[in-house]
């Protein structure tokens, strides 16, 4: 029986264990892009936000189910355009997840479940980040560490980090 985006192995008790290969590969690509860019420590929440945002971009942009067989360099331009500052990335993710759920058998594929979990974490987790909308020079002290900070959804921080990591690759 042909596999679509994931592989199976016989489990104990006659059930089938499904490995979410497409999601794991998307996460691997995102991890490698961020590590190559050396933008933040891999143990930080910011790194996780960037990795999850990039992994969602990689996974959801794979419309042909060919993710495990692609060459990364052939998709960099697509990922750059999807993660660009002027794009409604969060709306695109919602639409693609909804479409993937409709295409999947009841929306329960392991790949899709991991993508949903990543999106949930990116939406629901807030990170303290520099306020990019603050007026320059509006604070006393002037150091970047002393500037105003705001709580922001993790995807709002992870997306530009992911975009920058693609540029640095």
Backbone as CSV, one residue per row, in Angstrom:
resi,resn,N_x,N_y,N_z,CA_x,CA_y,CA_z,C_x,C_y,C_z
1,UNK,0.838,-1.166,0.000,0.000,0.000,0.000,0.888,1.236,0.000
2,UNK,0.687,2.196,-0.918,1.533,3.386,-0.983,1.326,4.286,0.226
3,UNK,2.385,4.934,0.627,2.330,5.871,1.746,2.241,7.297,1.216
4,UNK,1.568,8.159,1.933,1.445,9.560,1.528,1.990,10.469,2.609
5,UNK,3.246,10.895,2.473,3.823,11.867,3.382,4.297,11.290,4.708
6,UNK,4.038,10.025,4.999,4.526,9.427,6.233,4.710,7.936,5.997
7,UNK,5.511,7.343,6.847,5.776,5.924,6.703,5.179,5.192,7.889
8,UNK,4.943,3.910,7.722,4.360,3.109,8.783,5.286,1.972,9.164
9,UNK,5.099,1.503,10.374,5.808,0.330,10.861,4.831,-0.450,11.724
10,UNK,4.931,-1.744,11.683,4.029,-2.548,12.508,4.342,-2.306,13.974
11,UNK,3.324,-2.050,14.744,3.486,-1.874,16.180,3.176,-3.183,16.871
12,UNK,3.288,-3.222,18.174,2.919,-4.414,18.908,1.411,-4.521,18.928
13,UNK,0.827,-5.593,19.012,-0.622,-5.729,19.084,-1.313,-5.589,17.740
14,UNK,-0.595,-5.629,16.615,-1.218,-5.614,15.299,-1.630,-4.248,14.803
15,UNK,-1.516,-3.191,15.593,-1.856,-1.841,15.144,-0.750,-1.300,14.267
16,UNK,-1.013,-0.165,13.676,-0.031,0.442,12.800,0.465,1.744,13.422
17,UNK,1.764,1.903,13.508,2.387,3.108,14.009,2.692,4.004,12.812
18,UNK,2.164,5.197,12.814,2.388,6.109,11.703,3.396,7.174,12.131
19,UNK,4.439,7.325,11.346,5.493,8.300,11.632,5.239,9.541,10.786
20,UNK,5.137,10.717,11.416,4.853,11.957,10.677,6.079,12.504,9.959
21,UNK,6.490,11.836,8.906,7.732,12.178,8.210,7.712,13.572,7.595
22,UNK,6.589,13.987,7.017,6.536,15.308,6.377,6.755,16.412,7.411
23,UNK,6.095,16.316,8.566,6.279,17.342,9.598,7.693,17.294,10.159
24,UNK,8.190,16.109,10.440,9.537,15.999,10.999,10.585,16.549,10.038
25,UNK,10.392,16.335,8.745,11.330,16.874,7.768,11.227,18.395,7.706
26,UNK,10.014,18.933,7.754,9.825,20.394,7.761,10.492,21.008,8.990
27,UNK,10.345,20.361,10.133,10.954,20.842,11.363,12.486,20.775,11.275
28,UNK,13.002,19.717,10.658,14.443,19.577,10.478,14.994,20.703,9.596
29,UNK,14.308,20.979,8.479,14.737,22.055,7.582,14.763,23.383,8.340
30,UNK,13.696,23.665,9.071,13.605,24.919,9.827,14.719,25.008,10.869
31,UNK,14.968,23.920,11.560,16.018,23.880,12.582,17.382,24.174,11.957
32,UNK,17.666,23.545,10.831,18.949,23.752,10.157,19.107,25.192,9.665
33,UNK,18.047,25.772,9.122,18.113,27.166,8.667,18.425,28.099,9.829
34,UNK,17.760,27.891,10.963,18.000,28.758,12.122,19.380,28.541,12.730
35,UNK,19.821,27.299,12.790,21.163,27.036,13.340,22.244,27.631,12.445
36,UNK,22.055,27.549,11.134,23.022,28.115,10.199,23.091,29.628,10.366
37,UNK,21.946,30.262,10.569,21.910,31.709,10.765,22.505,32.159,12.077
38,UNK,22.567,31.253,13.066,23.158,31.543,14.376,22.597,32.832,14.981
39,UNK,21.268,32.966,14.929,20.619,34.188,15.387,20.326,34.213,16.884
40,UNK,20.141,33.031,17.474,19.839,32.947,18.894,20.189,31.556,19.380
41,UNK,20.301,31.378,20.695,20.635,30.040,21.210,19.515,29.042,20.894
42,UNK,19.862,27.831,20.478,18.850,26.820,20.141,17.955,26.421,21.310
43,UNK,18.348,26.777,22.525,17.542,26.435,23.696,16.544,27.530,24.072
44,UNK,16.533,28.628,23.331,15.670,29.760,23.685,14.258,29.601,23.117
45,UNK,13.322,30.284,23.751,11.949,30.303,23.254,11.884,31.006,21.895
46,UNK,12.749,31.984,21.675,12.776,32.681,20.403,13.158,31.721,19.273
47,UNK,14.133,30.842,19.547,14.533,29.847,18.560,13.351,28.929,18.245
48,UNK,12.653,28.484,19.294,11.493,27.608,19.069,10.438,28.321,18.235
49,UNK,10.197,29.593,18.527,9.208,30.352,17.762,9.612,30.429,16.294
50,UNK,10.881,30.710,16.040,11.362,30.760,14.663,11.280,29.407,13.982
51,UNK,11.670,28.358,14.696,11.624,27.017,14.118,10.190,26.595,13.800
52,UNK,9.274,26.834,14.730,7.890,26.440,14.488,7.262,27.242,13.353
53,UNK,7.552,28.545,13.292,7.009,29.372,12.206,7.563,28.906,10.858
54,UNK,8.863,28.624,10.812,9.457,28.139,9.565,8.949,26.745,9.210
55,UNK,8.836,25.876,10.190,8.349,24.520,9.921,6.925,24.557,9.377
56,UNK,6.077,25.418,9.928,4.719,25.560,9.394,4.758,26.055,7.956
57,UNK,5.621,27.008,7.681,5.750,27.544,6.330,6.191,26.454,5.362
58,UNK,7.201,25.699,5.738,7.720,24.630,4.891,6.649,23.556,4.687
59,UNK,6.042,23.119,5.770,5.048,22.040,5.711,3.817,22.445,4.910
60,UNK,3.277,23.621,5.180,2.035,24.033,4.526,2.233,24.506,3.091
61,UNK,3.460,24.837,2.701,3.709,25.236,1.312,3.920,24.033,0.413
62,UNK,3.971,22.850,0.987,4.160,21.623,0.220,2.805,21.152,-0.301
63,UNK,2.405,21.686,-1.431,1.091,21.365,-1.977,1.056,20.034,-2.711
64,UNK,2.188,19.538,-3.147,2.212,18.311,-3.933,2.580,17.068,-3.150
65,UNK,2.752,17.187,-1.830,3.135,16.028,-1.043,4.530,15.525,-1.356
66,UNK,5.413,16.433,-1.784,6.765,16.060,-2.207,7.831,16.518,-1.224
67,UNK,7.445,16.917,-0.032,8.362,17.550,0.901,9.613,16.720,1.164
68,UNK,9.457,15.457,1.409,10.614,14.628,1.757,11.591,14.453,0.598
69,UNK,11.168,14.768,-0.621,12.051,14.586,-1.769,12.561,15.882,-2.361
70,UNK,12.315,17.029,-1.710,12.716,18.303,-2.311,14.147,18.672,-1.971
71,UNK,14.670,19.543,-2.787,15.941,20.187,-2.480,15.605,21.543,-1.878
72,UNK,16.158,21.836,-0.733,15.833,23.045,0.008,16.038,24.298,-0.830
73,UNK,17.136,24.380,-1.566,17.435,25.600,-2.312,16.366,25.932,-3.348
74,UNK,15.634,24.923,-3.819,14.594,25.193,-4.809,13.363,25.841,-4.196
75,UNK,13.226,25.811,-2.893,12.047,26.365,-2.221,12.326,27.641,-1.426
76,UNK,13.566,28.072,-1.351,13.902,29.238,-0.527,13.128,30.483,-0.932
77,UNK,13.010,30.755,-2.222,12.287,31.948,-2.680,10.825,31.910,-2.265
78,UNK,10.208,30.733,-2.355,8.810,30.581,-1.931,8.682,30.887,-0.447
79,UNK,9.562,30.326,0.356,9.494,30.536,1.800,9.779,31.991,2.158
80,UNK,10.700,32.625,1.421,10.969,34.047,1.661,9.727,34.887,1.382
81,UNK,9.056,34.613,0.285,7.872,35.417,-0.045,6.743,35.175,0.948
82,UNK,6.591,33.956,1.430,5.526,33.664,2.397,5.777,34.301,3.756
83,UNK,7.046,34.447,4.133,7.385,34.989,5.457,7.708,36.479,5.430
84,UNK,7.576,37.113,4.283,7.886,38.546,4.162,6.987,39.380,5.077
85,UNK,7.509,40.507,5.495,6.829,41.384,6.457,5.445,41.825,5.997
86,UNK,5.262,42.049,4.724,3.986,42.590,4.236,2.958,41.516,3.886
87,UNK,3.245,40.266,4.219,2.331,39.171,3.892,1.472,38.794,5.106
88,UNK,0.212,38.424,4.886,-0.663,37.994,5.997,-0.412,36.519,6.335
89,UNK,0.785,36.229,6.819,1.206,34.854,7.066,0.246,34.123,7.991
90,UNK,-0.163,34.744,9.083,-1.022,34.063,10.051,-2.364,33.658,9.430
91,UNK,-2.898,34.475,8.539,-4.142,34.117,7.843,-3.897,32.961,6.874
92,UNK,-2.761,33.005,6.181,-2.387,31.935,5.267,-2.283,30.601,6.020
93,UNK,-1.663,30.621,7.201,-1.525,29.399,7.998,-2.901,28.861,8.381
94,UNK,-3.771,29.725,8.873,-5.126,29.283,9.248,-5.856,28.645,8.073
95,UNK,-5.798,29.288,6.921,-6.474,28.765,5.726,-5.883,27.425,5.290
96,UNK,-4.562,27.322,5.294,-3.913,26.084,4.860,-4.187,24.942,5.835
97,UNK,-4.196,25.230,7.136,-4.506,24.185,8.110,-5.949,23.710,7.947
98,UNK,-6.857,24.642,7.713,-8.258,24.269,7.503,-8.393,23.432,6.236
99,UNK,-7.721,23.818,5.175,-7.764,23.066,3.933,-7.140,21.692,4.073
100,UNK,-6.039,21.595,4.818,-5.381,20.310,5.033,-6.268,19.380,5.851
101,UNK,-6.986,19.945,6.813,-7.898,19.132,7.628,-9.028,18.587,6.774
102,UNK,-9.514,19.390,5.852,-10.595,18.943,4.969,-10.115,17.853,4.015
103,UNK,-8.841,17.938,3.599,-8.286,16.953,2.675,-7.906,15.650,3.369
104,UNK,-7.567,15.724,4.664,-7.121,14.535,5.403,-8.333,13.701,5.821
105,UNK,-8.082,12.451,6.105,-9.140,11.567,6.591,-9.586,12.020,7.977
106,UNK,-10.603,12.832,8.025,-11.092,13.327,9.308,-10.159,14.322,9.966
107,UNK,-9.134,14.760,9.252,-8.207,15.754,9.793,-7.324,15.219,10.906
108,UNK,-7.031,13.907,10.899,-6.291,13.330,12.011,-4.922,12.778,11.636
109,UNK,-4.316,13.215,10.550,-2.988,12.700,10.217,-1.986,13.182,11.268
110,UNK,-0.993,12.351,11.583,0.006,12.755,12.577,0.752,14.028,12.170
111,UNK,1.034,14.180,10.884,1.700,15.403,10.413,0.843,16.623,10.734
112,UNK,-0.422,16.541,10.422,-1.339,17.651,10.638,-1.518,17.944,12.126
113,UNK,-1.560,16.928,12.944,-1.689,17.134,14.391,-0.480,17.888,14.949
114,UNK,0.724,17.544,14.481,1.920,18.257,14.944,1.936,19.697,14.431
115,UNK,1.483,19.907,13.197,1.401,21.269,12.660,0.401,22.091,13.467
116,UNK,-0.733,21.507,13.801,-1.730,22.218,14.625,-1.178,22.556,16.004
117,UNK,-0.440,21.624,16.591,0.154,21.872,17.912,1.160,23.024,17.836
118,UNK,1.959,23.053,16.785,2.924,24.149,16.621,2.196,25.477,16.462
119,UNK,1.150,25.500,15.660,0.390,26.730,15.448,-0.273,27.189,16.746
120,UNK,-0.817,26.239,17.506,-1.452,26.570,18.789,-0.417,27.210,19.729
121,UNK,0.787,26.625,19.792,1.831,27.176,20.658,2.227,28.580,20.192
122,UNK,2.389,28.757,18.894,2.772,30.069,18.361,1.710,31.137,18.637
123,UNK,0.449,30.761,18.594,-0.650,31.711,18.832,-0.834,32.014,20.313
124,UNK,-0.744,30.995,21.146,-1.099,31.132,22.550,0.053,31.540,23.453
125,UNK,1.272,31.373,23.019,2.434,31.728,23.826,2.851,33.150,23.505
126,UNK,3.078,33.932,24.548,3.556,35.299,24.354,4.982,35.417,24.871
127,UNK,5.802,36.120,24.119,7.196,36.339,24.471,7.433,37.834,24.647
128,UNK,8.311,38.192,25.564,8.671,39.589,25.779,9.705,39.979,24.731
129,UNK,9.347,40.954,23.910,10.208,41.337,22.787,10.318,42.856,22.712
130,UNK,11.365,43.348,22.055,11.474,44.801,21.864,10.243,45.319,21.125
131,UNK,9.786,46.484,21.529,8.633,47.117,20.882,9.122,47.789,19.607
132,UNK,8.862,47.141,18.486,9.329,47.665,17.203,8.535,48.878,16.745
133,UNK,7.408,49.137,17.385,6.595,50.299,17.042,6.881,51.500,17.938
134,UNK,7.808,51.359,18.870,8.140,52.453,19.780,8.856,53.561,19.011
135,UNK,8.703,54.768,19.475,9.356,55.922,18.864,10.844,55.873,19.211
136,UNK,11.722,55.918,18.200,13.164,55.903,18.488,13.550,57.069,19.381
137,UNK,14.398,56.767,20.362,14.864,57.804,21.269,13.821,58.211,22.286
138,UNK,12.737,57.480,22.367,11.659,57.839,23.280,11.889,57.413,24.706
139,UNK,13.001,56.732,24.994,13.276,56.308,26.360,14.596,56.885,26.816
140,UNK,14.717,57.075,28.095,15.992,57.507,28.655,16.906,56.299,28.694
141,UNK,18.148,56.482,28.556,19.092,55.375,28.618,19.646,55.040,27.242
142,UNK,18.817,54.898,26.258,19.262,54.735,24.888,19.808,53.377,24.502
143,UNK,20.097,52.493,25.452,20.610,51.179,25.084,19.482,50.280,24.590
144,UNK,19.822,49.369,23.689,18.810,48.482,23.119,18.162,47.616,24.197
145,UNK,18.955,47.166,25.169,18.425,46.333,26.246,17.475,47.125,27.135
146,UNK,17.628,48.436,27.173,16.806,49.263,28.045,15.570,49.803,27.340
147,UNK,15.401,49.553,26.064,14.260,50.054,25.309,12.968,49.389,25.749
148,UNK,11.851,49.943,25.284,10.550,49.390,25.670,10.349,47.982,25.108
149,UNK,9.683,47.161,25.895,9.383,45.791,25.477,7.891,45.558,25.625
150,UNK,7.380,44.658,24.815,5.961,44.315,24.860,5.811,42.798,24.782
151,UNK,4.705,42.299,25.324,4.379,40.887,25.180,3.722,40.711,23.820
152,UNK,4.224,39.753,23.069,3.720,39.543,21.719,3.552,38.047,21.444
153,UNK,2.574,37.668,20.636,2.444,36.244,20.292,3.751,35.726,19.682
154,UNK,4.096,34.504,20.010,5.367,33.926,19.570,5.529,33.959,18.055
155,UNK,4.445,33.813,17.310,4.582,33.809,15.851,5.049,35.161,15.333
156,UNK,4.670,36.254,16.020,5.092,37.589,15.570,6.591,37.805,15.741
157,UNK,7.190,37.081,16.647,8.637,37.150,16.830,9.335,36.087,15.975
158,UNK,8.757,34.900,15.923,9.375,33.794,15.193,9.398,33.987,13.696
159,UNK,8.352,34.598,13.156,8.270,34.764,11.706,9.405,35.615,11.141
160,UNK,9.679,36.816,11.684,10.806,37.585,11.141,12.157,36.911,11.393
161,UNK,12.282,36.177,12.510,13.537,35.449,12.739,13.715,34.362,11.688
162,UNK,12.644,33.662,11.366,12.694,32.649,10.324,13.022,33.255,8.965
163,UNK,12.399,34.386,8.666,12.654,35.060,7.399,14.131,35.458,7.291
164,UNK,14.665,36.011,8.365,16.075,36.406,8.387,16.978,35.186,8.234
165,UNK,16.623,34.085,8.877,17.428,32.862,8.762,17.474,32.358,7.307
166,UNK,16.365,32.479,6.601,16.345,32.074,5.184,17.295,32.966,4.393
167,UNK,17.259,34.275,4.667,18.163,35.208,3.968,19.629,34.859,4.229
168,UNK,19.942,34.490,5.460,21.324,34.205,5.818,21.823,32.867,5.285
169,UNK,20.902,32.010,4.878,21.279,30.705,4.337,21.886,30.910,2.989
